[in-house]
Amino acid sequence: MEYTAAERVALARRPGRPGTADYINALFTDFFEQKGDRLCREDASILGGIALFHGRPVTVIGHRKGKNLEENMKCNFGMPSPEGYRKAQRLMRAAEKFRRPIITFVDTPGAYPGLEAEERGQGEAIARCLAVMSELTVPLIAVITGEGGSGGALAIAMGNQVLMLENAVYSVLSPEGFASILWKDSSRSAEACEVMKLTAQDLKELRVVDEIIKEPEQGAHEDPQAMFAAVDEALRRALHTADRMPSPAAQRYRKFRNMGAAFLQSSGKELL
């Protein structure tokens, strides 16, 4: 079934859609959760730890929204604070030390924008995540499973391979925010969805993502087991490809340096 960009946004936000905890339970064994940033506190909106993927030790990190109102509140609706991103950094550094590949699951409307988060260094925490990922010599595979909102998503998504579910979205900000800024009218969010090029199909063409993972016809929530099987197979292929890279850090640099090159070339522009 062919969906509009606005319909894909609605599917990406659907409450029943499988989340990071579901993928960890379905795809990994012996998961050992690690909590806290060792500086301030635990942030439940970032779930991470060590696990086995088909018998191979890996580090898994992802956004967590929760399944009901109580969990939503505990996880701040999937919007991490600086402590969550510092926890992610800690896990990435440990993965580098022990030579474990990193697999991330991205599903957030964005980093928490509250005053207290800014006071505790939200921007610095996200920037530090990007710096850590840029230097990793182990493979990093990112899977965008729902919403990929702004720097809050990119902070754990600088992958050697970036996979994206068919009805997931990935953008610099929400369609409502885009419409409010550009047209001073948030009710034009459906129009904004088309303009922003935020669907998996658009982003594959722009080389922002490497592979689109097909979903069940009505969306991932309709058949979670089929979705888990598809993600499992995509992760196995991505890790196999990453294992053959002579330098994951150099490949990651080239990949992100060339994002959008196809669009620029087609429009007669050049990269700076």
C-alpha positions, -999 to +999 in steps of 0.1 A: +000+000+000+013+034-009+011+060+018+015+098+017+043+114+037+018+126+064+004+091+067+039+077+072+044+102+100+013+090+117+024+054+113+059+062+127+042+078+158+016+050+163+017+040+200+015+002+192+046+003+170+074-020+183+100+000+203+136-005+213+128-028+242+107-050+219+136-053+194+161-061+221+138-089+235+131-103+201+166-101+184+191-105+212+200-128+240+216-124+274+209-086+274+225-069+304+212-034+308+236-007+320+223+024+337+235+059+346+259+084+332+283+082+362+280+120+365+244+128+375+216+103+371+198+076+351+178+086+321+152+059+312+146+074+277+179+058+266+180+020+269+214+003+265+236-025+274+256-056+263+239-085+245+245-114+221+234-111+185+234-147+170+261-155+196+282-124+189+288-099+217+274-064+208+265-032+225+229-021+220+216+014+225+182+029+217+155+054+225+127+042+247+092+058+248+073+034+269+041+014+263+016+032+286+012+066+303+032+056+333+061+044+312+058+074+289+063+097+318+092+077+332+109+077+298+099+114+291+081+102+259+114+092+244+130+126+247+165+121+263+181+146+286+219+151+287+223+122+311+209+098+285+234+109+258+262+107+283+251+072+291+252+064+254+288+078+252+299+056+281+285+025+264+301+034+231+335+039+247+332+006+264+322-011+231+353+005+215+376-008+243+363-043+241+359-044+203+322-049+202+300-037+173+274-012+182+237-014+171+214+015+178+176+018+175+164+054+168+129+064+178+125+099+193+107+131+185+139+149+196+161+156+226+142+171+256+141+209+251+134+219+287+153+246+306+168+221+330+182+200+301+198+231+287+213+240+320+229+206+323+245+208+289+221+192+263+238+206+233+272+197+245+261+161+253+247+156+218+279+171+202+300+148+224+281+118+211+288+129+175+325+133+184+326+098+200+309+082+171+331+099+145+362+083+161+349+047+167+370+020+150+343-006+156+313-008+133+281+010+142+248+000+126+218+024+132+182+014+126+155+041+124+124+023+136+099+052+142+106+089+145+141+102+139+138+137+152+167+162+148+199+161+168+182+139+194+181+111+168+214+118+151+232+116+185+231+078+182+226+074+145+261+081+129+262+045+115+285+029+090+252+014+078+219+033+084+188+012+080+153+026+081+119+010+084+096+016+055+072+038+074+097+055+097+106+092+093+139+111+098+141+149+097+156+180+112+125+188+132+088+179+134+064+187+105+044+209+130+075+228+139+086+232+103+051+246+093+051+269+123+085+283+114+082+285+077+045+294+073+036+305+108+008+279+106+012+245+123-020+233+107-001+230+074+019+201+089+007+176+062+020+199+035+053+202+054+056+164+054+058+164+016+083+194+015+107+180+041+117+148+023+115+129+056+103+094+044+126+064+040+121+065+002+132+102+000+162+096+022+174+065+004+175+086-028+195+113-010+219+086+004+210+095+040+200+058+046+215+027+031+186+003+032+148+004+036+134-025+056+100-034+043+071-034+069+039-055+069+012-039+047-006-020+075+026-011+094+050-027+118+024-028+146+002-052+126+027-081+126+056-075+150+070-110+145+074-104+108+090-070+115+115-085+139+124-112+113+130-085+087+151-063+110+171-094+121+180-103+085+189-066+077+211-064+107+229-096+098+236-082+063+247-048+076+272-064+101+286-086+074+292-056+052+307-036+081+330-064+091+347-062+057+354-025+060+392-019+064+385+013+084+350+018+098+359+053+109+371+064+075+341+049+058+318+067+082+335+100+075+331+095+037+295+084+041+284+115+060+305+138+040+287+127+008+251+127+021+229+146-003+255+146-031+230+130-056+205+158-050+232+185-053+246+170-085+211+167-101+204+204-092+237+215-107+253+224-074+286+213-059+296+202-024+317+228-005 
